[in-house]
Amino acid sequence: MRLSSLIDSCAPRSTILVRLLVGWVFLSEGIQKILFPATLGVGRFTKIGIPAAHFFAPFVGVVEIVCGTLLIVGLLARLAAFALLVNISVAILMTKIPMLAKVGFWATMHEARTDVCMWLGSLFLVIVGAGPWSLDQRMDNHIAKQSESKRAAREPT
């Protein structure tokens, strides 16, 4: 896979709003996993039954911080969104699906609203990319200019 296919985007400028929304929520949640390990990090992971919570809680926190930041600036946005899509899918499977049997559909839907929004927002960004107001677009433009220069240099005059 070429880098240009990973960073190319046909998304509108307004995609920046989805990037900021998804990136900000994940960045904030990742920081909180590190700052408040007893309630939002290792303690929470242990409570919900995630094995090796002392490893996975900080790991997930760092993934959320790094990928959330990448989304905000629009750098390797598809890759970051894919990692966060996996992350939120595991969170939904580990927390919201078991909740469904315990408290019912509407209580679960209330608790899952942010998770569902983050899942859909991440999927959207995997599909469309970062959009024109992003570092991905700047890199794509730079790669295109380099390719054009190389092609022009090879053509006989």
ZICOR-V827819 format. One record per residue. PSI is psi in whole degrees, -180 to 180 (999 if undefined). OMEGA is omega in whole degrees, -180 to 180 (* if undefined). D_LAST is the distance of its C-alpha to the last C-alpha in Angstrom with 1 decimal. Layout:
# ZICOR-V827819
PSI:OMEGA:D_LAST ; PSI:OMEGA:D_LAST
This chain:
# ZICOR-V827819
131:179:32.8 ; 149:180:29.7 ; -38:-178:30.4 ; -33:178:28.4 ; -24:178:30.8 ; -34:-175:33.7 ; -12:179:32.7 ; 144:-178:31.1 ; 140:174:33.5 ; 15:-176:34.1 ; 153:177:37.3 ; 166:179:38.4 ; -32:-178:38.9 ; -11:176:42.6 ; -24:178:42.1 ; -32:180:42.6 ; -41:178:46.3 ; -41:178:46.7 ; -46:180:44.9 ; -42:179:47.2 ; -56:-177:50.2 ; -45:-179:49.7 ; -45:-179:48.4 ; -45:-179:51.2 ; -47:-180:53.9 ; -42:178:52.7 ; -48:-180:52.1 ; -46:-180:55.6 ; -38:178:57.3 ; -44:178:55.6 ; -42:-179:56.8 ; -33:176:60.3 ; -34:179:60.5 ; -43:-177:60.0 ; -34:-176:62.3 ; 68:-174:65.1 ; -34:-177:65.3 ; -38:-176:68.9 ; -32:-175:68.4 ; -10:-179:64.7 ; -116:-176:63.4 ; -43:-179:65.3 ; -44:179:68.6 ; -41:179:67.2 ; -40:177:65.3 ; -45:-179:68.6 ; -39:-178:70.5 ; 3:172:68.4 ; 22:177:68.4 ; 124:180:65.0 ; 153:180:65.3 ; 47:-177:64.2 ; -33:180:64.3 ; -24:175:64.0 ; -50:-171:60.6 ; -35:-179:59.3 ; -52:177:60.3 ; -35:179:58.3 ; -49:179:55.4 ; -40:178:55.3 ; -45:179:55.7 ; -42:177:52.7 ; -45:180:50.6 ; -39:179:51.6 ; -51:-177:50.8 ; -51:-177:47.4 ; -36:175:46.3 ; -43:178:47.9 ; -43:178:46.0 ; -40:178:42.7 ; -43:-178:43.4 ; -43:-179:44.3 ; -12:178:41.0 ; 39:179:39.0 ; 123:-176:37.7 ; 44:-172:37.5 ; -41:180:39.7 ; -44:180:39.7 ; -46:178:40.8 ; -43:-180:43.4 ; -37:178:44.7 ; -44:178:45.1 ; -41:180:47.1 ; -30:175:49.3 ; -43:176:49.7 ; -46:-180:51.2 ; -52:-176:53.2 ; -29:176:54.8 ; -44:177:55.4 ; -42:179:57.5 ; -43:179:59.3 ; -45:180:60.2 ; -37:-177:61.4 ; -25:-175:63.4 ; -46:-172:65.0 ; -38:179:64.8 ; -47:176:65.6 ; -33:180:68.7 ; -34:-179:69.7 ; -45:-180:69.7 ; -29:-176:72.7 ; -45:-171:74.6 ; -5:177:74.3 ; 174:-172:73.0 ; -54:-172:70.1 ; -39:177:70.3 ; -38:178:71.0 ; -42:179:68.0 ; -37:177:65.7 ; -47:-179:66.8 ; -26:-175:65.9 ; -1:-172:62.7 ; -44:179:61.1 ; -41:180:58.8 ; -44:-180:57.9 ; -42:178:57.0 ; -42:179:54.9 ; -36:178:53.1 ; -49:-179:52.6 ; -41:178:51.2 ; -42:178:49.0 ; -44:178:47.6 ; -44:177:46.9 ; -47:-178:45.2 ; -32:174:42.8 ; -41:-177:42.1 ; -49:-171:41.1 ; -19:-177:39.1 ; -171:-170:37.8 ; -22:-178:38.0 ; 175:-173:36.6 ; -26:179:34.3 ; 71:-176:36.5 ; 162:174:36.2 ; -30:175:34.6 ; -44:-180:33.3 ; -41:178:31.2 ; -43:178:29.9 ; -42:180:29.0 ; -43:177:27.4 ; -42:180:25.3 ; -44:179:24.3 ; -42:180:23.4 ; -41:179:21.3 ; -41:178:19.3 ; -44:179:18.9 ; -43:179:17.7 ; -42:179:15.2 ; -43:179:13.9 ; -42:179:13.8 ; -43:179:12.0 ; -35:180:9.2 ; -29:-179:9.1 ; -23:-177:9.2 ; 136:178:6.4 ; 147:-178:3.8 ; 999:*:0.0
